[in-house]
């Protein structure tokens, strides 16, 4: 099913909306890390927002959630973009950021299942920040890892 014909009336519109414009804004409303990321897209997209410190799925153990997600239809593919905005990134914050990515991925996958739009072809995580407080002598790959818990097989999630 195309995301344009997805039954969005099933989801509270504070969290999820169809966007037909060429730009989508993901906004960090927290004053200490306030910021905005603008994505330029072609084709339809669904925007999922982390609404007022309340993730859409209250039953998840991981209640952390990235600032937003964009489900972008590119031909027959569905790209899921997870977006987190921070004032600064340090080693300590990186663990929290990965939890936020994971929480939004689960939220987005659940919303996609409810809407019946299928599984994402790709999941791309984006982080935008102003100050880099990561150690200079550590390679960036050190901070990248599989954010899904290895003890669970998620291949048949829905």
Phi, psi and omega per residue, in radians:
X1 nan 2.370 3.075
X2 -1.227 2.550 3.133
X3 -1.155 -0.370 3.117
X4 -1.127 -0.574 -3.120
X5 -1.744 0.201 3.128
X6 -1.118 2.478 -3.133
X7 -1.345 1.254 -3.076
X8 -1.101 -0.315 3.123
X9 -1.113 -0.243 3.123
X10 -1.349 -0.274 -3.055
X11 -2.030 2.450 3.088
X12 -1.039 2.206 -3.005
X13 -1.242 -0.112 3.004
X14 -1.186 -0.416 -3.077
X15 -1.738 -0.659 -2.947
X16 -2.351 2.345 3.090
X17 -2.607 2.596 3.042
X18 -1.449 2.322 -3.119
X19 -2.101 2.146 3.117
X20 -1.884 -0.087 3.110
X21 -1.274 2.928 3.139
X22 -1.375 -0.243 -3.097
X23 -2.212 2.487 3.033
X24 -2.187 2.313 3.089
X25 -1.833 2.282 2.972
X26 -1.910 2.206 -3.008
X27 -2.089 2.358 2.973
X28 -1.671 1.982 -3.054
X29 -1.522 -0.312 -3.137
X30 -1.086 2.192 -3.046
X31 -1.039 -0.572 -3.106
X32 -1.259 -0.387 3.134
X33 -2.276 0.438 -3.045
X34 -0.915 2.356 3.132
X35 -3.033 3.124 -3.103
X36 -2.624 2.404 3.026
X37 -2.077 2.334 -3.122
X38 -1.976 2.196 3.114
X39 -1.911 2.257 3.090
X40 -1.740 2.137 -3.054
X41 -2.251 2.728 2.934
X42 -2.012 2.398 -3.123
X43 1.613 2.963 -3.065
X44 -1.242 2.694 3.119
X45 -2.623 2.680 3.010
X46 -1.944 2.279 3.129
X47 -1.806 2.258 3.100
X48 -2.001 2.205 -3.094
X49 -1.959 2.563 2.936
X50 -1.465 1.952 -2.943
X51 -1.732 1.937 3.011
X52 0.844 0.935 3.116
X53 1.013 0.396 3.082
X54 -2.210 1.776 3.089
X55 -1.056 2.627 -3.120
X56 -1.019 -0.598 -3.089
X57 -1.817 1.842 -3.081
X58 -1.393 -0.252 -3.085
X59 -1.514 -0.110 3.104
X60 -1.284 2.483 3.023
X61 -1.121 -0.708 3.114
X62 -1.449 1.797 -3.130
X63 -1.628 0.094 3.049
X64 -1.405 2.642 -3.062
X65 -2.712 2.378 3.080
X66 -1.127 2.921 -3.066
X67 -1.167 -0.504 -3.139
X68 -2.993 2.972 3.077
X69 -2.501 2.627 3.100
X70 -2.245 2.146 3.031
X71 -1.751 1.910 -2.997
X72 -1.953 2.168 3.114
X73 -1.524 2.066 -3.138
X74 -2.156 1.688 -3.028
X75 1.103 -2.140 3.103
X76 -1.664 0.030 3.137
X77 -1.645 2.653 3.025
X78 -2.097 1.976 3.077
X79 -1.686 2.255 3.090
X80 -1.851 1.985 3.120
X81 -1.789 2.187 3.088
X82 -1.848 2.291 -3.003
X83 -2.207 2.243 3.048
X84 -2.255 2.358 3.123
X85 -2.001 2.365 3.138
X86 -2.416 2.633 3.002
X87 -1.210 -0.767 3.125
X88 -2.556 2.796 3.109
X89 -2.231 2.191 3.083
X90 -2.226 3.041 3.104
X91 -1.026 -0.748 -3.135
X92 -1.112 -0.700 3.134
X93 -1.270 -0.434 -3.079
X94 -1.077 -0.664 3.099
X95 -1.070 -0.778 3.124
X96 -1.121 -0.693 3.141
X97 -1.084 -0.751 3.121
X98 -1.097 -0.665 3.069
X99 -1.114 -0.673 3.111
X100 -1.149 -0.739 3.060
X101 -1.019 -0.862 -3.114
X102 -1.039 -0.791 3.136
X103 -1.043 -0.745 3.133
X104 -1.228 -0.606 3.090
X105 -1.055 -0.820 3.125
X106 -1.097 -0.721 3.096
X107 -1.069 -0.828 -3.110
X108 -1.121 -0.755 3.114
X109 -1.077 -0.682 3.111
X110 -1.152 -0.757 3.114
X111 -1.109 -0.728 3.111
X112 -1.067 -0.682 3.130
X113 -1.158 -0.762 3.112
X114 -1.078 -0.712 -3.124
X115 -1.355 -0.261 3.109
X116 1.233 0.546 -3.091
X117 -1.638 -0.022 3.133
X118 1.644 -3.057 -3.115
X119 -1.618 2.668 3.093
X120 -1.228 2.526 3.045
X121 -1.305 -0.704 3.138
X122 -2.408 2.586 2.984
X123 -2.089 2.103 -3.106
X124 -2.095 2.160 3.126
X125 -1.750 2.309 3.132
X126 -2.090 2.423 2.988
X127 -2.270 2.331 3.079
X128 -2.108 2.339 -3.125
X129 -2.635 2.808 -3.110
X130 -1.630 -0.758 -3.051
X131 -2.043 2.222 3.119
X132 -1.661 1.954 3.128
X133 -1.968 0.369 3.097
X134 -1.386 2.570 -3.136
X135 -1.039 2.411 -3.114
X136 -1.209 -0.478 -3.051
X137 -1.553 0.087 -3.141
X138 -1.838 2.325 3.102
X139 -1.201 2.494 -3.117
X140 -0.988 -0.519 -3.105
X141 -1.087 -0.385 3.123
X142 -1.015 -0.505 -3.066
X143 -1.614 -0.089 3.134
X144 -1.686 2.378 3.092
X145 -2.814 2.945 3.044
X146 -1.188 2.094 -3.063
X147 -1.528 -0.100 3.063
X148 -1.481 2.438 3.103
X149 -1.043 2.323 -3.091
X150 -1.260 -0.289 -3.075
X151 -1.390 -0.073 -3.118
X152 -2.207 2.381 3.060
X153 -1.510 1.983 -3.106
X154 -1.700 0.092 -3.049
X155 -1.124 -0.430 3.127
X156 -2.007 0.732 -3.047
X157 -1.058 -0.606 3.102
X158 -2.753 nan nan
